[in-house]
């Protein structure tokens, strides 16, 4: 996906989760059914669910729910025209179908005839136009909105976001054909923007049309929406940490099986005890290794672990002379026994990563596609360093040809993270084995991040982590990306990235996948950073909760909760 403000927020939250020292983990899945549906679904019951958060903000509508807890709640309350499944495939929701024009500059959308709000009112083209206008409005930005950046390819986005216009209908970005059909016109060719636009969750025009956006923060509707389009609606809000939801029996897809869901913000440190007492049925992400081991000993609980989208890496400031030679970067990859490090530091709770897209992404490139796995090979590392002119002196230390002095790379890491410290010490050891000295530079996370963003000269390398970027390379990897902390400038890379969204072939899923693979192969060869591994995402659930396996592909997100059911 294109990096909207929400996506950037997700990336930063993922980074902060790692640098704070919260390790992930579980070697697999334990106990009983492990999420399989045994028997026929039954209706009723109360699900006790938690997210890893202490409290939530008073915003439970699209456009204002900009933290992870609230965003998950909004997924249960409001639908978009389409949604993405765990494989990032686009699936119909409020829209029955859509068609991209031959010139790739417009999308004609037909709404689902059955789509309706929880009060029985039909979902119409007016809801779509009202939502898009609201999301981009500068008034919403002033009270906490993200600026509607996911809609930035609609004609008129700039004019509306700057307050010069108020409606995409006036700018020709939106053309109403009927109550159930409309046309969206784009200002540029962008395959990813089709997904971004269609997955925006809609607001009810008939409820909010007479409410000035500047006053929305004070509306009861914003804090506890009374009319929704998703499978659940708000029954009660108990500040600061609990929301009680009840089934939306008017849900246009299917009536939810579970009658009531109590959702809490729970600190992961207390979650094991809550599961042991039967006070929790489901919690996604955030568990550290110790938590998982304790949870495995609790009866009637399943621990589910799968590779997620968070990956850890060693960054290098590529404008610095030691890292300009591709052979040096490749040598550093070969010098690390990454599998041994993963097993030792994280008890194997992850999978090695050799390119920019984790395997949870459908377009992930593997060795079958030609990815170099950079298996640990000290001889190969030494050979590449020799070829790059990094000769060894009599004491075995490599001489940096850029300075004609013994190489000494400064590695910064988060000082209060035991795992980061372990990784740093491993890097120092294994780079030392090929003659490169590493000086460790522990910093608190705030100082470290500020120095990274500002290209502080004291940083050569650092330990970092990213996640939440989806399959759009631009947010992390384009030369002009704000989060491109390596400062990787590569014309071929930018061209390959553009092919993944701006070419005609990018509008075909299979062709776009091939473009993404071609880009990954280039990145794998160039080694703009040292890829380490992707963490396991860990979810814990009681055995009485049944979730279809297809909805557990990405266990950090909520998919089709209307299909979940409780056996007790």
C-alpha positions as a Python dict, from the first residue, in 0.01 Angstrom:
ca = {
    (1, 'X'): (0, 0, 0),
    (2, 'X'): (98, 361, -43),
    (3, 'X'): (228, 511, 279),
    (4, 'X'): (-67, 708, 410),
    (5, 'X'): (-28, 874, 747),
    (6, 'X'): (-193, 573, 907),
    (7, 'X'): (51, 335, 740),
    (8, 'X'): (344, 547, 850),
    (9, 'X'): (201, 541, 1202),
    (10, 'X'): (183, 161, 1187),
    (11, 'X'): (544, 142, 1072),
    (12, 'X'): (663, 369, 1350),
    (13, 'X'): (461, 178, 1611),
    (14, 'X'): (621, -142, 1487),
    (15, 'X'): (965, 14, 1518),
    (16, 'X'): (898, 138, 1870),
    (17, 'X'): (773, -204, 1974),
    (18, 'X'): (1105, -357, 1880),
    (19, 'X'): (1344, -91, 2003),
    (20, 'X'): (1174, -92, 2341),
    (21, 'X'): (1309, -444, 2385),
    (22, 'X'): (982, -635, 2350),
    (23, 'X'): (1082, -963, 2189),
    (24, 'X'): (842, -1186, 2001),
    (25, 'X'): (810, -1555, 2023),
    (26, 'X'): (670, -1902, 2004),
    (27, 'X'): (817, -2190, 1817),
    (28, 'X'): (485, -2302, 1681),
    (29, 'X'): (133, -2394, 1774),
    (30, 'X'): (31, -2595, 2075),
    (31, 'X'): (-264, -2795, 2188),
    (32, 'X'): (-591, -2932, 2058),
    (33, 'X'): (-764, -2780, 1760),
    (34, 'X'): (-521, -2487, 1723),
    (35, 'X'): (-784, -2268, 1563),
    (36, 'X'): (-949, -2528, 1339),
    (37, 'X'): (-1328, -2527, 1314),
    (38, 'X'): (-1454, -2850, 1471),
    (39, 'X'): (-1825, -2898, 1424),
    (40, 'X'): (-2099, -2666, 1313),
    (41, 'X'): (-2085, -2299, 1417),
    (42, 'X'): (-2329, -2201, 1686),
    (43, 'X'): (-2473, -1860, 1773),
    (44, 'X'): (-2439, -1673, 2101),
    (45, 'X'): (-2190, -1621, 2379),
    (46, 'X'): (-1955, -1342, 2489),
    (47, 'X'): (-1601, -1318, 2356),
    (48, 'X'): (-1343, -1157, 2585),
    (49, 'X'): (-1077, -1007, 2361),
    (50, 'X'): (-778, -782, 2425),
    (51, 'X'): (-532, -563, 2241),
    (52, 'X'): (-192, -470, 2376),
    (53, 'X'): (-274, -120, 2492),
    (54, 'X'): (-342, 58, 2819),
    (55, 'X'): (-621, 283, 2695),
    (56, 'X'): (-781, 413, 2377),
    (57, 'X'): (-859, 759, 2246),
    (58, 'X'): (-1215, 888, 2217),
    (59, 'X'): (-1230, 826, 1843),
    (60, 'X'): (-1407, 524, 1699),
    (61, 'X'): (-1481, 640, 1344),
    (62, 'X'): (-1279, 623, 1020),
    (63, 'X'): (-1044, 915, 970),
    (64, 'X'): (-988, 983, 1339),
    (65, 'X'): (-888, 640, 1470),
    (66, 'X'): (-515, 683, 1427),
    (67, 'X'): (-375, 454, 1695),
    (68, 'X'): (-346, 76, 1667),
    (69, 'X'): (-613, -6, 1928),
    (70, 'X'): (-879, 220, 1779),
    (71, 'X'): (-796, 119, 1423),
    (72, 'X'): (-872, -245, 1510),
    (73, 'X'): (-1202, -143, 1669),
    (74, 'X'): (-1296, 53, 1357),
    (75, 'X'): (-1232, -257, 1145),
    (76, 'X'): (-1518, -426, 1333),
    (77, 'X'): (-1752, -128, 1311),
    (78, 'X'): (-1713, 9, 958),
    (79, 'X'): (-1658, -153, 619),
    (80, 'X'): (-1494, -8, 310),
    (81, 'X'): (-1588, -58, -52),
    (82, 'X'): (-1333, -339, -47),
    (83, 'X'): (-1103, -501, 204),
    (84, 'X'): (-772, -684, 190),
    (85, 'X'): (-733, -1034, 324),
    (86, 'X'): (-420, -1167, 495),
    (87, 'X'): (-253, -1214, 156),
    (88, 'X'): (-325, -850, 62),
    (89, 'X'): (-574, -963, -202),
    (90, 'X'): (-857, -716, -265),
    (91, 'X'): (-1200, -853, -168),
    (92, 'X'): (-1545, -694, -228),
    (93, 'X'): (-1726, -543, 71),
    (94, 'X'): (-1971, -256, 38),
    (95, 'X'): (-1890, -254, -334),
    (96, 'X'): (-2009, -546, -539),
    (97, 'X'): (-1760, -478, -820),
    (98, 'X'): (-1530, -217, -972),
    (99, 'X'): (-1375, -168, -1314),
    (100, 'X'): (-1059, 24, -1401),
    (101, 'X'): (-1073, 207, -1734),
    (102, 'X'): (-846, 110, -2023),
    (103, 'X'): (-630, 420, -1970),
    (104, 'X'): (-604, 335, -1595),
    (105, 'X'): (-724, 683, -1502),
    (106, 'X'): (-1070, 607, -1363),
    (107, 'X'): (-1257, 344, -1159),
    (108, 'X'): (-1628, 271, -1198),
    (109, 'X'): (-1772, 126, -878),
    (110, 'X'): (-2101, -55, -828),
    (111, 'X'): (-2226, -86, -471),
    (112, 'X'): (-2365, -406, -323),
    (113, 'X'): (-2744, -387, -348),
    (114, 'X'): (-2771, -547, -3),
    (115, 'X'): (-2524, -309, 164),
    (116, 'X'): (-2691, -115, 443),
    (117, 'X'): (-2621, 62, 768),
    (118, 'X'): (-2713, -97, 1099),
    (119, 'X'): (-3025, 123, 1119),
    (120, 'X'): (-3151, -25, 792),
    (121, 'X'): (-3064, 271, 568),
    (122, 'X'): (-2900, 170, 237),
    (123, 'X'): (-2535, 251, 167),
    (124, 'X'): (-2531, 487, -131),
    (125, 'X'): (-2297, 687, -351),
    (126, 'X'): (-2367, 987, -128),
    (127, 'X'): (-2199, 806, 163),
    (128, 'X'): (-1887, 754, -47),
    (129, 'X'): (-1864, 1115, -162),
    (130, 'X'): (-1931, 1245, 191),
    (131, 'X'): (-1661, 1017, 336),
    (132, 'X'): (-1396, 1113, 82),
    (133, 'X'): (-1469, 1485, 123),
    (134, 'X'): (-1453, 1451, 501),
    (135, 'X'): (-1131, 1251, 514),
    (136, 'X'): (-944, 1508, 304),
    (137, 'X'): (-1098, 1815, 469),
    (138, 'X'): (-848, 2042, 648),
    (139, 'X'): (-1106, 2067, 929),
    (140, 'X'): (-1064, 1697, 1002),
    (141, 'X'): (-687, 1731, 994),
    (142, 'X'): (-711, 2003, 1260),
    (143, 'X'): (-889, 1769, 1504),
    (144, 'X'): (-660, 1469, 1452),
    (145, 'X'): (-728, 1329, 1104),
    (146, 'X'): (-447, 1198, 886),
    (147, 'X'): (-524, 1425, 590),
    (148, 'X'): (-680, 1149, 382),
    (149, 'X'): (-348, 1085, 209),
    (150, 'X'): (-471, 748, 82),
    (151, 'X'): (-696, 947, -153),
    (152, 'X'): (-417, 1166, -291),
    (153, 'X'): (-453, 1043, -648),
    (154, 'X'): (-818, 1147, -676),
    (155, 'X'): (-863, 1455, -895),
    (156, 'X'): (-892, 1757, -669),
    (157, 'X'): (-713, 1611, -366),
    (158, 'X'): (-473, 1906, -343),
    (159, 'X'): (-747, 2167, -379),
    (160, 'X'): (-966, 2008, -111),
    (161, 'X'): (-681, 1938, 131),
    (162, 'X'): (-577, 2305, 104),
    (163, 'X'): (-933, 2428, 161),
    (164, 'X'): (-975, 2571, -190),
    (165, 'X'): (-1259, 2329, -271),
    (166, 'X'): (-1498, 2127, -55),
    (167, 'X'): (-1608, 1838, -276),
    (168, 'X'): (-1456, 1586, -517),
    (169, 'X'): (-1775, 1625, -719),
    (170, 'X'): (-1672, 1982, -804),
    (171, 'X'): (-1317, 1882, -893),
    (172, 'X'): (-1438, 1591, -1114),
    (173, 'X'): (-1269, 1338, -890),
    (174, 'X'): (-1613, 1187, -820),
    (175, 'X'): (-1900, 1144, -1063),
    (176, 'X'): (-2230, 1010, -932),
    (177, 'X'): (-2401, 781, -1182),
    (178, 'X'): (-2680, 657, -954),
    (179, 'X'): (-2743, 584, -588),
    (180, 'X'): (-2556, 258, -632),
    (181, 'X'): (-2290, 348, -889),
    (182, 'X'): (-2024, 616, -929),
    (183, 'X'): (-1701, 692, -1108),
    (184, 'X'): (-1368, 792, -952),
    (185, 'X'): (-1123, 989, -1167),
    (186, 'X'): (-751, 987, -1093),
    (187, 'X'): (-488, 1255, -1144),
    (188, 'X'): (-214, 1001, -1212),
    (189, 'X'): (-172, 637, -1302),
    (190, 'X'): (-120, 441, -980),
    (191, 'X'): (-224, 78, -932),
    (192, 'X'): (-167, 87, -557),
    (193, 'X'): (-393, 388, -518),
    (194, 'X'): (-686, 177, -641),
    (195, 'X'): (-646, -38, -331),
    (196, 'X'): (-592, 264, -106),
    (197, 'X'): (-906, 436, -230),
    (198, 'X'): (-1134, 131, -223),
    (199, 'X'): (-1031, 22, 126),
    (200, 'X'): (-1121, 352, 296),
    (201, 'X'): (-1395, 279, 548),
    (202, 'X'): (-1716, 476, 494),
    (203, 'X'): (-1901, 721, 718),
    (204, 'X'): (-2285, 747, 723),
    (205, 'X'): (-2392, 1058, 534),
    (206, 'X'): (-2743, 1056, 677),
    (207, 'X'): (-2606, 1073, 1033),
    (208, 'X'): (-2323, 1323, 998),
    (209, 'X'): (-2425, 1545, 705),
    (210, 'X'): (-2549, 1832, 924),
    (211, 'X'): (-2266, 1808, 1180),
    (212, 'X'): (-1974, 2047, 1114),
    (213, 'X'): (-1647, 1853, 1106),
    (214, 'X'): (-1483, 2097, 1346),
    (215, 'X'): (-1731, 1978, 1612),
    (216, 'X'): (-1695, 1605, 1554),
    (217, 'X'): (-1462, 1545, 1845),
    (218, 'X'): (-1742, 1638, 2084),
    (219, 'X'): (-2005, 1415, 1924),
    (220, 'X'): (-2129, 1106, 2106),
    (221, 'X'): (-2126, 937, 1766),
    (222, 'X'): (-1750, 974, 1735),
    (223, 'X'): (-1689, 820, 2078),
    (224, 'X'): (-1955, 547, 2048),
    (225, 'X'): (-2096, 518, 1692),
    (226, 'X'): (-2466, 432, 1700),
    (227, 'X'): (-2489, 351, 1328),
    (228, 'X'): (-2229, 131, 1157),
    (229, 'X'): (-2182, -82, 847),
    (230, 'X'): (-1958, -354, 997),
    (231, 'X'): (-2043, -682, 1171),
    (232, 'X'): (-2049, -528, 1521),
    (233, 'X'): (-2179, -208, 1678),
    (234, 'X'): (-2095, -30, 2000),
    (235, 'X'): (-2307, -130, 2298),
    (236, 'X'): (-2114, 52, 2570),
    (237, 'X'): (-1785, 233, 2624),
    (238, 'X'): (-1623, 199, 2965),
    (239, 'X'): (-1335, 445, 2972),
    (240, 'X'): (-1043, 429, 2960),
    (241, 'X'): (-982, 70, 2847),
    (242, 'X'): (-1298, -122, 2753),
    (243, 'X'): (-1548, -128, 2467),
    (244, 'X'): (-1843, -366, 2463),
    (245, 'X'): (-1977, -454, 2118),
    (246, 'X'): (-2288, -640, 2013),
    (247, 'X'): (-2370, -816, 1689),
    (248, 'X'): (-2508, -608, 1404),
    (249, 'X'): (-2797, -834, 1308),
    (250, 'X'): (-2852, -621, 998),
    (251, 'X'): (-2502, -693, 867),
    (252, 'X'): (-2538, -728, 492),
    (253, 'X'): (-2289, -1015, 456),
    (254, 'X'): (-2414, -1245, 731),
    (255, 'X'): (-2542, -1224, 1087),
    (256, 'X'): (-2246, -1262, 1329),
    (257, 'X'): (-2237, -1581, 1534),
    (258, 'X'): (-2099, -1428, 1854),
    (259, 'X'): (-2357, -1213, 2032),
    (260, 'X'): (-2126, -988, 2231),
    (261, 'X'): (-1755, -897, 2234),
    (262, 'X'): (-1586, -729, 2528),
    (263, 'X'): (-1263, -564, 2409),
    (264, 'X'): (-1002, -437, 2652),
    (265, 'X'): (-668, -268, 2640),
    (266, 'X'): (-442, -503, 2834),
    (267, 'X'): (-75, -484, 2921),
    (268, 'X'): (92, -801, 2792),
    (269, 'X'): (263, -850, 3128),
    (270, 'X'): (-70, -935, 3294),
    (271, 'X'): (-222, -1126, 3000),
    (272, 'X'): (-94, -1474, 3107),
    (273, 'X'): (-273, -1447, 3439),
    (274, 'X'): (-596, -1335, 3271),
    (275, 'X'): (-589, -1635, 3038),
    (276, 'X'): (-519, -1868, 3330),
    (277, 'X'): (-828, -1735, 3510),
    (278, 'X'): (-1046, -1763, 3200),
    (279, 'X'): (-1084, -1386, 3182),
    (280, 'X'): (-949, -1365, 2825),
    (281, 'X'): (-1038, -1563, 2513),
    (282, 'X'): (-821, -1395, 2249),
    (283, 'X'): (-526, -1158, 2231),
    (284, 'X'): (-315, -1069, 1928),
    (285, 'X'): (54, -979, 1919),
    (286, 'X'): (288, -830, 2174),
    (287, 'X'): (388, -1136, 2373),
    (288, 'X'): (750, -1181, 2470),
    (289, 'X'): (919, -1521, 2489),
    (290, 'X'): (861, -1563, 2863),
    (291, 'X'): (488, -1493, 2823),
    (292, 'X'): (453, -1754, 2552),
    (293, 'X'): (626, -2024, 2755),
    (294, 'X'): (394, -1958, 3048),
    (295, 'X'): (87, -1958, 2825),
    (296, 'X'): (177, -2298, 2682),
    (297, 'X'): (134, -2443, 3029),
    (298, 'X'): (-222, -2313, 3065),
    (299, 'X'): (-491, -2567, 2986),
    (300, 'X'): (-749, -2496, 2716),
    (301, 'X'): (-534, -2233, 2545),
    (302, 'X'): (-382, -2236, 2197),
    (303, 'X'): (-64, -2044, 2116),
    (304, 'X'): (-52, -1961, 1745),
    (305, 'X'): (272, -1839, 1589),
    (306, 'X'): (331, -1742, 1227),
    (307, 'X'): (579, -1517, 1046),
    (308, 'X'): (444, -1164, 1047),
    (309, 'X'): (551, -842, 877),
    (310, 'X'): (799, -710, 1136),
    (311, 'X'): (1158, -757, 1029),
    (312, 'X'): (1485, -674, 1199),
    (313, 'X'): (1790, -545, 1014),
    (314, 'X'): (2129, -378, 1041),
    (315, 'X'): (2118, -35, 882),
    (316, 'X'): (2417, 131, 718),
    (317, 'X'): (2454, 497, 626),
    (318, 'X'): (2525, 427, 261),
    (319, 'X'): (2668, 770, 184),
    (320, 'X'): (2962, 688, 412),
    (321, 'X'): (3271, 556, 227),
    (322, 'X'): (3293, 210, 394),
    (323, 'X'): (2950, 110, 257),
    (324, 'X'): (2962, 246, -97),
    (325, 'X'): (3112, -74, -241),
    (326, 'X'): (2846, -340, -302),
    (327, 'X'): (3101, -616, -242),
    (328, 'X'): (3163, -489, 111),
    (329, 'X'): (2790, -493, 188),
    (330, 'X'): (2758, -844, 49),
    (331, 'X'): (3061, -955, 250),
    (332, 'X'): (2898, -831, 570),
    (333, 'X'): (2590, -1041, 491),
    (334, 'X'): (2801, -1355, 441),
    (335, 'X'): (2993, -1284, 763),
    (336, 'X'): (2684, -1324, 984),
    (337, 'X'): (2562, -1670, 1093),
    (338, 'X'): (2206, -1540, 1101),
    (339, 'X'): (2039, -1876, 1168),
    (340, 'X'): (2265, -1935, 1466),
    (341, 'X'): (2194, -1583, 1593),
    (342, 'X'): (1817, -1627, 1550),
    (343, 'X'): (1821, -1957, 1737),
    (344, 'X'): (2039, -1819, 2014),
    (345, 'X'): (1879, -1477, 2067),
    (346, 'X'): (1515, -1547, 1983),
    (347, 'X'): (1504, -1924, 2034),
    (348, 'X'): (1426, -1964, 1664),
    (349, 'X'): (1107, -1755, 1683),
    (350, 'X'): (1128, -1619, 1332),
    (351, 'X'): (1242, -1687, 977),
    (352, 'X'): (1547, -1552, 795),
    (353, 'X'): (1482, -1263, 558),
    (354, 'X'): (1687, -1207, 243),
    (355, 'X'): (1495, -924, 78),
    (356, 'X'): (1264, -632, 150),
    (357, 'X'): (926, -813, 160),
    (358, 'X'): (846, -1063, 439),
    (359, 'X'): (697, -1395, 336),
    (360, 'X'): (352, -1300, 465),
    (361, 'X'): (332, -1071, 161),
    (362, 'X'): (198, -1262, -138),
    (363, 'X'): (464, -1119, -372),
    (364, 'X'): (752, -1224, -144),
    (365, 'X'): (1048, -1343, -353),
    (366, 'X'): (1210, -1672, -252),
    (367, 'X'): (1516, -1869, -357),
    (368, 'X'): (1302, -2023, -632),
    (369, 'X'): (1275, -1674, -780),
    (370, 'X'): (1651, -1627, -767),
    (371, 'X'): (1696, -1463, -426),
    (372, 'X'): (2045, -1507, -281),
    (373, 'X'): (2006, -1654, 69),
    (374, 'X'): (2349, -1529, 182),
    (375, 'X'): (2415, -1844, 382),
    (376, 'X'): (2689, -1798, 640),
    (377, 'X'): (3021, -1826, 459),
    (378, 'X'): (3324, -1668, 623),
    (379, 'X'): (3549, -1764, 331),
    (380, 'X'): (3316, -1587, 86),
    (381, 'X'): (3309, -1279, 310),
    (382, 'X'): (3690, -1268, 320),
    (383, 'X'): (3710, -1314, -57),
    (384, 'X'): (3474, -1023, -125),
    (385, 'X'): (3657, -797, 118),
    (386, 'X'): (3987, -884, -53),
    (387, 'X'): (3834, -802, -393),
    (388, 'X'): (3708, -469, -257),
    (389, 'X'): (4060, -377, -151),
    (390, 'X'): (4008, -424, 223),
    (391, 'X'): (4342, -596, 281),
    (392, 'X'): (4447, -752, 609),
    (393, 'X'): (4742, -617, 804),
    (394, 'X'): (4985, -840, 989),
    (395, 'X'): (4762, -839, 1299),
    (396, 'X'): (4463, -965, 1097),
    (397, 'X'): (4275, -635, 1093),
    (398, 'X'): (4121, -509, 771),
    (399, 'X'): (4249, -181, 633),
    (400, 'X'): (3973, 48, 507),
    (401, 'X'): (4103, 165, 166),
    (402, 'X'): (3909, 489, 208),
    (403, 'X'): (4121, 595, 506),
    (404, 'X'): (4419, 357, 486),
    (405, 'X'): (4354, 290, 855),
    (406, 'X'): (4219, -18, 1036),
    (407, 'X'): (3845, -38, 977),
    (408, 'X'): (3635, 58, 1279),
    (409, 'X'): (3258, 67, 1227),
    (410, 'X'): (3041, 231, 1493),
    (411, 'X'): (2723, 34, 1571),
    (412, 'X'): (2437, 205, 1755),
    (413, 'X'): (2163, 10, 1931),
    (414, 'X'): (1894, 62, 2195),
    (415, 'X'): (2062, 37, 2532),
    (416, 'X'): (1767, -97, 2733),
    (417, 'X'): (1698, -384, 2492),
    (418, 'X'): (1863, -711, 2590),
    (419, 'X'): (1800, -856, 2246),
    (420, 'X'): (1955, -557, 2070),
    (421, 'X'): (2257, -586, 2295),
    (422, 'X'): (2289, -955, 2211),
    (423, 'X'): (2267, -880, 1839),
    (424, 'X'): (2525, -603, 1872),
    (425, 'X'): (2769, -829, 2052),
    (426, 'X'): (2721, -1099, 1787),
    (427, 'X'): (2793, -850, 1509),
    (428, 'X'): (3105, -732, 1686),
    (429, 'X'): (3223, -1091, 1718),
    (430, 'X'): (3152, -1212, 1365),
    (431, 'X'): (3267, -899, 1185),
    (432, 'X'): (3581, -927, 1398),
    (433, 'X'): (3630, -1278, 1262),
    (434, 'X'): (3678, -1132, 913),
    (435, 'X'): (3903, -854, 1042),
    (436, 'X'): (3656, -565, 1086),
    (437, 'X'): (3648, -397, 1424),
    (438, 'X'): (3308, -282, 1552),
    (439, 'X'): (3268, -20, 1827),
    (440, 'X'): (2940, -53, 2015),
    (441, 'X'): (2744, 264, 2087),
    (442, 'X'): (2436, 205, 2308),
    (443, 'X'): (2180, 488, 2313),
    (444, 'X'): (1832, 542, 2454),
    (445, 'X'): (1569, 493, 2185),
    (446, 'X'): (1470, 861, 2154),
    (447, 'X'): (1829, 977, 2109),
    (448, 'X'): (1904, 693, 1869),
    (449, 'X'): (1607, 770, 1643),
    (450, 'X'): (1679, 1142, 1639),
    (451, 'X'): (2038, 1077, 1539),
    (452, 'X'): (1931, 835, 1265),
    (453, 'X'): (1685, 1077, 1111),
    (454, 'X'): (1931, 1366, 1128),
    (455, 'X'): (2227, 1168, 987),
    (456, 'X'): (2437, 1222, 1296),
    (457, 'X'): (2801, 1154, 1198),
    (458, 'X'): (2853, 933, 1505),
    (459, 'X'): (2638, 659, 1347),
    (460, 'X'): (2777, 420, 1088),
    (461, 'X'): (2542, 126, 1149),
    (462, 'X'): (2242, 60, 1371),
    (463, 'X'): (2004, -218, 1473),
    (464, 'X'): (1649, -144, 1361),
    (465, 'X'): (1315, -295, 1273),
    (466, 'X'): (1031, -205, 1039),
    (467, 'X'): (684, -340, 976),
    (468, 'X'): (337, -256, 850),
    (469, 'X'): (450, -144, 505),
    (470, 'X'): (243, -384, 296),
    (471, 'X'): (355, -443, -63),
    (472, 'X'): (415, -83, -170),
    (473, 'X'): (794, -21, -170),
    (474, 'X'): (776, 358, -176),
    (475, 'X'): (748, 431, 196),
    (476, 'X'): (1079, 269, 293),
    (477, 'X'): (1278, 214, -21),
    (478, 'X'): (1234, 504, -265),
    (479, 'X'): (1523, 750, -280),
    (480, 'X'): (1303, 1034, -154),
    (481, 'X'): (1124, 835, 118),
    (482, 'X'): (1138, 1002, 460),
    (483, 'X'): (1196, 665, 626),
    (484, 'X'): (1485, 575, 396),
    (485, 'X'): (1729, 623, 683),
    (486, 'X'): (2005, 444, 492),
    (487, 'X'): (1985, 728, 237),
    (488, 'X'): (1993, 474, -44),
    (489, 'X'): (2005, 657, -376),
    (490, 'X'): (1972, 416, -667),
    (491, 'X'): (1820, 512, -1004),
    (492, 'X'): (1753, 150, -1102),
    (493, 'X'): (1580, 88, -771),
    (494, 'X'): (1351, 389, -824),
    (495, 'X'): (1270, 272, -1178),
    (496, 'X'): (1183, -78, -1060),
    (497, 'X'): (968, 63, -781),
    (498, 'X'): (780, 281, -1028),
    (499, 'X'): (707, -27, -1239),
    (500, 'X'): (521, -177, -940),
    (501, 'X'): (255, 96, -941),
    (502, 'X'): (272, 329, -1244),
    (503, 'X'): (290, 85, -1537),
    (504, 'X'): (-15, -60, -1713),
    (505, 'X'): (96, -408, -1611),
    (506, 'X'): (85, -307, -1242),
    (507, 'X'): (-296, -308, -1264),
    (508, 'X'): (-283, -685, -1322),
    (509, 'X'): (-215, -874, -998),
    (510, 'X'): (7, -1140, -1155),
    (511, 'X'): (209, -889, -1356),
    (512, 'X'): (249, -664, -1055),
    (513, 'X'): (379, -957, -854),
    (514, 'X'): (647, -1017, -1115),
    (515, 'X'): (745, -649, -1102),
    (516, 'X'): (774, -673, -725),
    (517, 'X'): (988, -986, -752),
    (518, 'X'): (1219, -815, -1002),
    (519, 'X'): (1257, -523, -760),
    (520, 'X'): (1328, -758, -469),
    (521, 'X'): (1600, -938, -664),
    (522, 'X'): (1770, -605, -731),
    (523, 'X'): (1748, -508, -364),
    (524, 'X'): (1875, -847, -257),
    (525, 'X'): (2180, -805, -481),
    (526, 'X'): (2249, -444, -382),
    (527, 'X'): (2214, -505, -5),
    (528, 'X'): (2110, -151, 100),
    (529, 'X'): (2084, -290, 453),
    (530, 'X'): (2177, -618, 618),
    (531, 'X'): (1860, -828, 633),
    (532, 'X'): (1827, -1039, 947),
    (533, 'X'): (1490, -1205, 1010),
    (534, 'X'): (1113, -1170, 1030),
    (535, 'X'): (960, -1221, 1371),
    (536, 'X'): (679, -1457, 1449),
    (537, 'X'): (352, -1289, 1530),
    (538, 'X'): (195, -1459, 1829),
    (539, 'X'): (-172, -1481, 1915),
    (540, 'X'): (-323, -1661, 2211),
    (541, 'X'): (-680, -1789, 2220),
    (542, 'X'): (-897, -2019, 2422),
    (543, 'X'): (-987, -2349, 2258),
    (544, 'X'): (-1355, -2261, 2269),
    (545, 'X'): (-1299, -1979, 2018),
    (546, 'X'): (-1315, -2093, 1656),
    (547, 'X'): (-1163, -1876, 1382),
    (548, 'X'): (-1147, -1997, 1018),
    (549, 'X'): (-791, -2077, 916),
    (550, 'X'): (-804, -1834, 622),
    (551, 'X'): (-864, -1552, 869),
    (552, 'X'): (-551, -1641, 1066),
    (553, 'X'): (-308, -1574, 781),
    (554, 'X'): (-217, -1240, 937),
    (555, 'X'): (-285, -1286, 1306),
    (556, 'X'): (-222, -921, 1382),
    (557, 'X'): (-541, -809, 1207),
    (558, 'X'): (-911, -880, 1229),
    (559, 'X'): (-1075, -1055, 935),
    (560, 'X'): (-1442, -1157, 912),
    (561, 'X'): (-1527, -1162, 1284),
    (562, 'X'): (-1884, -1239, 1182),
    (563, 'X'): (-1762, -1593, 1103),
    (564, 'X'): (-1603, -1655, 1444),
    (565, 'X'): (-1795, -1864, 1696),
    (566, 'X'): (-1775, -1999, 2049),
    (567, 'X'): (-1830, -2366, 2129),
    (568, 'X'): (-1936, -2282, 2485),
}
